[in-house]
Amino acid sequence: MAGFLIVILLLGAFWVVAVMPRRRRMQSHQAMQDALDVGDEVITAGGLHGRVVSFEDGEIRLEIAEGVVVTVDRRAIAAVAAEVEVEVEPADEDEEPEEEAPEDEENQPEWASESPRKPS
């Protein structure tokens, strides 16, 4: 009886750890695909970046360059492209830049001072 209970607990743990997160990801991906609209910038599963031009029976027409339109399956849309703003911190004027140590024999790794081996 205890062995049966352990098996049930292991199956339940597997369900929580493996199946539920995958199901949530699939649902959110499906919701993203359903929310697509003309003009959205998207990325396909193959890595193509494009703008949605139109929808036709489970297929999406993407403009990948000016005047170049391709047709892909709706399921091939991996993500909606979003611009990422990168904040660059200004350098402090009070701080001096770090100086690199001069390259002399003292700063070389131990293997660098060994002579090359001769082939036998």
N, CA, C and O atoms as a DFTB+ gen file, in Angstrom:
480 C
 N C O
     1  1       0.822      -1.195       0.000
     2  2       0.000       0.000       0.000
     3  2       0.863       1.254       0.000
     4  3       0.539       2.222      -0.689
     5  1       1.961       1.255       0.764
     6  2       2.830       2.429       0.842
     7  2       3.517       2.684      -0.501
     8  3       3.729       3.833      -0.890
     9  1       3.866       1.589      -1.215
    10  2       4.500       1.732      -2.532
    11  2       3.573       2.415      -3.527
    12  3       4.002       3.240      -4.334
    13  1       2.275       2.053      -3.455
    14  2       1.280       2.655      -4.336
    15  2       1.141       4.150      -4.057
    16  3       1.006       4.950      -4.983
    17  1       1.173       4.517      -2.793
    18  2       1.064       5.920      -2.398
    19  2       2.280       6.725      -2.877
    20  3       2.138       7.870      -3.306
    21  1       3.460       6.129      -2.804
    22  2       4.677       6.802      -3.280
    23  2       4.606       7.040      -4.787
    24  3       4.988       8.107      -5.269
    25  1       4.118       6.051      -5.524
    26  2       3.980       6.203      -6.981
    27  2       3.003       7.328      -7.300
    28  3       3.265       8.135      -8.191
    29  1       1.898       7.393      -6.596
    30  2       0.906       8.455      -6.813
    31  2       1.522       9.814      -6.505
    32  3       1.314      10.768      -7.254
    33  1       2.274       9.917      -5.420
    34  2       2.925      11.181      -5.068
    35  2       3.959      11.593      -6.114
    36  3       4.054      12.773      -6.451
    37  1       4.733      10.643      -6.630
    38  2       5.718      10.948      -7.673
    39  2       5.037      11.420      -8.954
    40  3       5.498      12.365      -9.596
    41  1       3.948      10.767      -9.321
    42  2       3.205      11.209     -10.511
    43  2       2.633      12.611     -10.317
    44  3       2.640      13.421     -11.244
    45  1       2.140      12.896      -9.122
    46  2       1.626      14.226      -8.830
    47  2       2.726      15.275      -8.885
    48  3       2.509      16.370      -9.406
    49  1       3.907      14.957      -8.355
    50  2       5.032      15.891      -8.406
    51  2       5.463      16.119      -9.841
    52  3       5.759      17.251     -10.223
    53  1       5.506      15.058     -10.650
    54  2       5.851      15.205     -12.065
    55  2       4.851      16.109     -12.768
    56  3       5.235      16.952     -13.580
    57  1       3.596      15.941     -12.466
    58  2       2.544      16.761     -13.077
    59  2       2.754      18.244     -12.753
    60  3       2.655      19.100     -13.633
    61  1       3.043      18.533     -11.495
    62  2       3.221      19.917     -11.065
    63  2       4.481      20.524     -11.668
    64  3       4.472      21.688     -12.068
    65  1       5.555      19.760     -11.739
    66  2       6.842      20.282     -12.187
    67  2       6.947      20.348     -13.710
    68  3       7.513      21.305     -14.238
    69  1       6.425      19.372     -14.417
    70  2       6.647      19.295     -15.861
    71  2       5.437      19.690     -16.709
    72  3       5.583      20.450     -17.667
    73  1       4.288      19.206     -16.385
    74  2       3.133      19.361     -17.256
    75  2       2.470      20.728     -17.105
    76  3       2.150      21.369     -18.106
    77  1       2.262      21.177     -15.886
    78  2       1.549      22.437     -15.681
    79  2       2.278      23.642     -16.280
    80  3       1.627      24.445     -16.949
    81  1       3.587      23.816     -16.082
    82  2       4.265      24.961     -16.701
    83  2       4.213      24.917     -18.227
    84  3       4.061      25.950     -18.879
    85  1       4.340      23.718     -18.788
    86  2       4.277      23.596     -20.247
    87  2       2.886      23.995     -20.751
    88  3       2.764      24.680     -21.766
    89  1       1.867      23.574     -20.058
    90  2       0.497      23.907     -20.449
    91  2       0.275      25.423     -20.388
    92  3      -0.366      25.994     -21.271
    93  1       0.810      26.075     -19.338
    94  2       0.673      27.536     -19.225
    95  2       1.391      28.242     -20.369
    96  3       0.867      29.201     -20.936
    97  1       2.596      27.767     -20.711
    98  2       3.336      28.366     -21.827
    99  2       2.569      28.214     -23.134
   100  3       2.495      29.152     -23.928
   101  1       2.001      27.035     -23.358
   102  2       1.232      26.803     -24.585
   103  2       0.013      27.714     -24.649
   104  3      -0.301      28.255     -25.709
   105  1      -0.674      27.887     -23.523
   106  2      -1.854      28.743     -23.496
   107  2      -1.484      30.203     -23.753
   108  3      -2.193      30.903     -24.476
   109  1      -0.374      30.668     -23.161
   110  2       0.026      32.062     -23.381
   111  2       0.499      32.266     -24.818
   112  3       0.272      33.327     -25.398
   113  1       1.156      31.258     -25.397
   114  2       1.597      31.355     -26.793
   115  2       0.392      31.391     -27.725
   116  3       0.370      32.160     -28.686
   117  1      -0.603      30.565     -27.446
   118  2      -1.827      30.560     -28.246
   119  2      -2.550      31.903     -28.137
   120  3      -3.070      32.413     -29.129
   121  1      -2.582      32.468     -26.940
   122  2      -3.227      33.774     -26.753
   123  2      -2.484      34.856     -27.530
   124  3      -3.109      35.750     -28.100
   125  1      -1.148      34.781     -27.558
   126  2      -0.362      35.750     -28.328
   127  2      -0.685      35.622     -29.809
   128  3      -0.859      36.633     -30.488
   129  1      -0.769      34.397     -30.324
   130  2      -1.075      34.200     -31.737
   131  2      -2.486      34.667     -32.070
   132  3      -2.717      35.216     -33.148
   133  1      -3.433      34.455     -31.160
   134  2      -4.806      34.896     -31.394
   135  2      -4.933      36.415     -31.351
   136  3      -5.838      36.972     -31.971
   137  1      -4.044      37.092     -30.632
   138  2      -4.121      38.537     -30.480
   139  2      -3.372      39.289     -31.585
   140  3      -3.334      40.519     -31.575
   141  1      -2.782      38.567     -32.531
   142  2      -2.044      39.237     -33.602
   143  2      -2.978      40.125     -34.411
   144  3      -4.155      39.815     -34.595
   145  1      -2.427      41.236     -34.889
   146  2      -3.203      42.173     -35.681
   147  2      -2.341      42.661     -36.836
   148  3      -1.113      42.587     -36.777
   149  1      -2.980      43.154     -37.878
   150  2      -2.251      43.698     -39.024
   151  2      -1.365      44.851     -38.543
   152  3      -1.811      45.735     -37.811
   153  1      -0.102      44.819     -38.970
   154  2       0.843      45.856     -38.590
   155  2       1.768      45.456     -37.457
   156  3       2.740      46.160     -37.182
   157  1       1.488      44.330     -36.786
   158  2       2.356      43.873     -35.697
   159  2       3.692      43.391     -36.257
   160  3       3.743      42.744     -37.304
   161  1       4.755      43.710     -35.555
   162  2       6.080      43.204     -35.892
   163  2       6.234      41.869     -35.176
   164  3       6.054      41.789     -33.961
   165  1       6.571      40.810     -35.933
   166  2       6.652      39.471     -35.353
   167  2       7.966      38.800     -35.739
   168  3       8.679      39.240     -36.641
   169  1       8.256      37.720     -35.021
   170  2       9.412      36.882     -35.306
   171  2       8.884      35.468     -35.486
   172  3       8.126      34.971     -34.653
   173  1       9.286      34.817     -36.581
   174  2       8.829      33.453     -36.824
   175  2       9.726      32.466     -36.097
   176  3      10.792      32.825     -35.597
   177  1       9.277      31.213     -36.046
   178  2      10.073      30.167     -35.413
   179  2      11.390      29.959     -36.151
   180  3      12.364      29.497     -35.558
   181  1      11.430      30.294     -37.436
   182  2      12.651      30.172     -38.223
   183  2      13.566      31.367     -38.101
   184  3      14.668      31.360     -38.648
   185  1      13.125      32.408     -37.384
   186  2      13.968      33.573     -37.162
   187  2      13.710      34.742     -38.079
   188  3      14.410      35.751     -37.989
   189  1      12.729      34.647     -38.962
   190  2      12.401      35.775     -39.833
   191  2      11.689      36.867     -39.039
   192  3      10.799      36.586     -38.237
   193  1      12.086      38.090     -39.269
   194  2      11.415      39.236     -38.661
   195  2      10.562      39.865     -39.752
   196  3      11.019      40.021     -40.884
   197  1       9.339      40.224     -39.426
   198  2       8.478      40.821     -40.425
   199  2       7.299      41.526     -39.793
   200  3       7.097      41.503     -38.579
   201  1       6.517      42.165     -40.679
   202  2       5.325      42.897     -40.259
   203  2       4.118      42.195     -40.855
   204  3       4.109      41.868     -42.042
   205  1       3.098      41.961     -40.036
   206  2       1.892      41.272     -40.494
   207  2       1.160      42.162     -41.486
   208  3       0.841      43.314     -41.193
   209  1       0.896      41.601     -42.680
   210  2       0.181      42.336     -43.724
   211  2      -1.277      41.909     -43.772
   212  3      -2.173      42.745     -43.887
   213  1      -1.514      40.581     -43.682
   214  2      -2.898      40.099     -43.725
   215  2      -2.976      38.679     -43.167
   216  3      -1.961      38.013     -42.966
   217  1      -4.215      38.236     -42.921
   218  2      -4.503      36.889     -42.435
   219  2      -5.340      36.177     -43.486
   220  3      -6.257      36.770     -44.054
   221  1      -5.030      34.905     -43.751
   222  2      -5.804      34.118     -44.710
   223  2      -5.883      32.667     -44.254
   224  3      -4.875      31.964     -44.316
   225  1      -7.015      32.199     -43.808
   226  2      -7.260      30.784     -43.486
   227  2      -6.109      30.102     -42.749
   228  3      -5.549      29.133     -43.264
   229  1      -5.751      30.567     -41.593
   230  2      -4.692      29.933     -40.807
   231  2      -3.287      30.299     -41.246
   232  3      -2.309      29.821     -40.672
   233  1      -3.186      31.137     -42.254
   234  2      -1.887      31.586     -42.721
   235  2      -1.777      33.094     -42.524
   236  3      -2.774      33.815     -42.497
   237  1      -0.546      33.541     -42.390
   238  2      -0.289      34.971     -42.207
   239  2       0.673      35.420     -43.294
   240  3       1.659      34.745     -43.592
   241  1       0.374      36.553     -43.871
   242  2       1.287      37.124     -44.865
   243  2       2.142      38.166     -44.152
   244  3       1.632      39.107     -43.544
   245  1       3.471      37.968     -44.245
   246  2       4.430      38.856     -43.597
   247  2       5.239      39.610     -44.621
   248  3       5.675      39.051     -45.627
   249  1       5.435      40.890     -44.354
   250  2       6.344      41.676     -45.187
   251  2       7.688      41.658     -44.468
   252  3       7.837      42.237     -43.392
   253  1       8.685      40.973     -45.087
   254  2       9.988      40.833     -44.450
   255  2      10.985      41.878     -44.954
   256  3      12.031      42.088     -44.339
   257  1      10.663      42.525     -46.061
   258  2      11.442      43.641     -46.595
   259  2      10.476      44.444     -47.457
   260  3       9.387      43.972     -47.782
   261  1      10.869      45.630     -47.816
   262  2       9.968      46.472     -48.594
   263  2       9.618      45.778     -49.903
   264  3      10.482      45.530     -50.744
   265  1       8.327      45.468     -50.058
   266  2       7.844      44.824     -51.270
   267  2       8.006      43.308     -51.294
   268  3       7.617      42.674     -52.274
   269  1       8.566      42.710     -50.247
   270  2       8.758      41.258     -50.189
   271  2       7.798      40.697     -49.142
   272  3       7.957      40.930     -47.943
   273  1       6.796      39.952     -49.620
   274  2       5.779      39.395     -48.737
   275  2       5.838      37.885     -48.828
   276  3       5.836      37.320     -49.922
   277  1       5.892      37.225     -47.671
   278  2       5.905      35.762     -47.618
   279  2       4.678      35.296     -46.850
   280  3       4.114      36.033     -46.041
   281  1       4.276      34.058     -47.116
   282  2       3.150      33.461     -46.416
   283  2       3.686      32.398     -45.470
   284  3       4.436      31.512     -45.880
   285  1       3.300      32.490     -44.206
   286  2       3.714      31.502     -43.207
   287  2       2.476      30.996     -42.486
   288  3       1.449      31.673     -42.433
   289  1       2.586      29.811     -41.938
   290  2       1.506      29.260     -41.141
   291  2       1.396      30.061     -39.845
   292  3       2.404      30.501     -39.292
   293  1       0.190      30.243     -39.374
   294  2      -0.024      31.023     -38.150
   295  2       0.761      30.435     -36.970
   296  3       1.233      31.181     -36.112
   297  1       0.904      29.105     -36.921
   298  2       1.628      28.456     -35.834
   299  2       3.128      28.733     -35.876
   300  3       3.826      28.464     -34.899
   301  1       3.641      29.270     -36.995
   302  2       5.074      29.552     -37.120
   303  2       5.471      30.853     -36.429
   304  3       6.661      31.148     -36.310
   305  1       4.501      31.628     -35.975
   306  2       4.817      32.880     -35.287
   307  2       5.273      32.542     -33.875
   308  3       4.514      32.000     -33.073
   309  1       6.525      32.873     -33.588
   310  2       7.097      32.539     -32.282
   311  2       6.882      33.645     -31.264
   312  3       6.660      33.364     -30.086
   313  1       6.947      34.910     -31.702
   314  2       6.844      36.006     -30.738
   315  2       6.493      37.296     -31.454
   316  3       6.728      37.451     -32.653
   317  1       5.931      38.207     -30.696
   318  2       5.713      39.561     -31.184
   319  2       6.957      40.347     -30.804
   320  3       7.352      40.375     -29.638
   321  1       7.573      40.987     -31.793
   322  2       8.808      41.731     -31.537
   323  2       8.484      42.989     -30.746
   324  3       7.529      43.704     -31.048
   325  1       9.285      43.239     -29.745
   326  2       9.115      44.430     -28.919
   327  2      10.452      45.141     -28.842
   328  3      11.496      44.513     -28.664
   329  1      10.410      46.438     -28.975
   330  2      11.646      47.198     -28.855
   331  2      12.056      47.252     -27.393
   332  3      11.228      47.458     -26.505
   333  1      13.322      47.066     -27.164
   334  2      13.847      47.072     -25.810
   335  2      14.660      48.344     -25.628
   336  3      15.571      48.637     -26.403
   337  1      14.316      49.084     -24.601
   338  2      15.075      50.298     -24.304
   339  2      16.240      49.932     -23.405
   340  3      16.075      49.265     -22.384
   341  1      17.418      50.379     -23.804
   342  2      18.616      50.087     -23.029
   343  2      19.058      51.370     -22.360
   344  3      19.280      52.391     -23.012
   345  1      19.181      51.299     -21.042
   346  2      19.637      52.463     -20.297
   347  2      21.145      52.386     -20.125
   348  3      21.679      51.385     -19.648
   349  1      21.820      53.452     -20.519
   350  2      23.265      53.506     -20.381
   351  2      23.587      54.489     -19.281
   352  3      23.181      55.651     -19.317
   353  1      24.332      53.996     -18.292
   354  2      24.698      54.871     -17.186
   355  2      25.871      55.737     -17.602
   356  3      26.855      55.223     -18.134
   357  1      25.790      57.042     -17.371
   358  2      26.909      57.894     -17.731
   359  2      28.103      57.591     -16.830
   360  3      27.945      57.286     -15.648
   361  1      29.294      57.679     -17.407
   362  2      30.505      57.416     -16.639
   363  2      30.763      58.576     -15.689
   364  3      30.589      59.739     -16.051
   365  1      31.180      58.248     -14.468
   366  2      31.528      59.290     -13.503
   367  2      32.825      59.956     -13.925
   368  3      33.804      59.285     -14.250
   369  1      32.821      61.271     -13.918
   370  2      34.020      61.995     -14.317
   371  2      35.090      61.932     -13.241
   372  3      36.270      62.118     -13.537
   373  1      34.701      61.671     -11.996
   374  2      35.659      61.612     -10.906
   375  2      36.502      60.339     -10.946
   376  3      37.642      60.327     -10.483
   377  1      35.941      59.281     -11.497
   378  2      36.653      58.015     -11.514
   379  2      37.664      57.996     -12.640
   380  3      37.388      58.447     -13.752
   381  1      38.826      57.475     -12.343
   382  2      39.852      57.328     -13.362
   383  2      39.682      55.959     -13.991
   384  3      39.334      54.998     -13.304
   385  1      39.924      55.860     -15.296
   386  2      39.795      54.547     -15.933
   387  2      40.848      53.589     -15.396
   388  3      41.971      53.983     -15.081
   389  1      40.465      52.337     -15.300
   390  2      41.397      51.337     -14.805
   391  2      42.491      51.119     -15.831
   392  3      42.229      51.013     -17.029
   393  1      43.729      51.054     -15.340
   394  2      44.845      50.825     -16.232
   395  2      45.111      49.332     -16.300
   396  3      45.026      48.619     -15.300
   397  1      45.433      48.877     -17.499
   398  2      45.754      47.478     -17.656
   399  2      47.208      47.267     -17.275
   400  3      48.058      48.128     -17.505
   401  1      47.476      46.122     -16.697
   402  2      48.841      45.796     -16.301
   403  2      49.685      45.601     -17.550
   404  3      49.211      45.024     -18.528
   405  1      50.923      46.070     -17.536
   406  2      51.785      45.880     -18.704
   407  2      52.036      44.395     -18.930
   408  3      52.104      43.605     -17.988
   409  1      52.168      44.043     -20.183
   410  2      52.371      42.640     -20.509
   411  2      53.855      42.331     -20.472
   412  3      54.566      42.545     -21.454
   413  1      54.309      41.841     -19.369
   414  2      55.686      41.393     -19.248
   415  2      55.657      39.958     -18.744
   416  3      54.587      39.380     -18.556
   417  1      56.807      39.401     -18.533
   418  2      56.880      37.999     -18.158
   419  2      56.225      37.710     -16.816
   420  3      55.746      36.598     -16.592
   421  1      56.194      38.700     -15.910
   422  2      55.612      38.468     -14.600
   423  2      54.103      38.248     -14.669
   424  3      53.553      37.506     -13.855
   425  1      53.423      38.882     -15.632
   426  2      51.966      38.808     -15.724
   427  2      51.482      37.706     -16.660
   428  3      50.275      37.532     -16.831
   429  1      52.389      36.971     -17.259
   430  2      52.012      35.923     -18.186
   431  2      51.603      34.669     -17.421
   432  3      52.137      34.397     -16.345
   433  1      50.675      33.914     -17.960
   434  2      50.319      32.650     -17.315
   435  2      51.511      31.700     -17.352
   436  3      52.422      31.849     -18.167
   437  1      51.484      30.738     -16.467
   438  2      52.603      29.822     -16.305
   439  2      52.906      29.050     -17.592
   440  3      54.072      28.815     -17.907
   441  1      51.882      28.658     -18.330
   442  2      52.090      27.869     -19.533
   443  2      52.704      28.688     -20.655
   444  3      53.299      28.119     -21.570
   445  1      52.572      30.025     -20.610
   446  2      53.080      30.867     -21.688
   447  2      54.597      30.940     -21.677
   448  3      55.197      31.219     -22.715
   449  1      55.234      30.700     -20.544
   450  2      56.690      30.808     -20.478
   451  2      57.375      29.502     -20.877
   452  3      58.590      29.468     -21.073
   453  1      56.601      28.439     -20.997
   454  2      57.200      27.164     -21.386
   455  2      57.576      27.194     -22.849
   456  3      56.904      27.823     -23.667
   457  1      58.662      26.506     -23.172
   458  2      59.086      26.462     -24.568
   459  2      58.195      25.462     -25.297
   460  3      57.694      24.513     -24.694
   461  1      57.999      25.678     -26.595
   462  2      57.140      24.748     -27.335
   463  2      57.758      23.369     -27.378
   464  3      58.979      23.221     -27.435
   465  1      56.915      22.373     -27.350
   466  2      57.380      20.992     -27.392
   467  2      57.768      20.613     -28.800
   468  3      57.127      21.028     -29.765
   469  1      58.807      19.834     -28.916
   470  2      59.254      19.351     -30.216
   471  2      58.535      18.058     -30.524
   472  3      58.338      17.223     -29.641
   473  1      58.134      17.885     -31.802
   474  2      57.459      16.624     -32.146
   475  2      58.416      15.455     -32.053
   476  3      59.605      15.593     -32.339
   477  1      57.900      14.300     -31.652
   478  2      58.761      13.118     -31.490
   479  2      58.895      12.382     -32.797
   480  3      59.581      11.361     -32.863
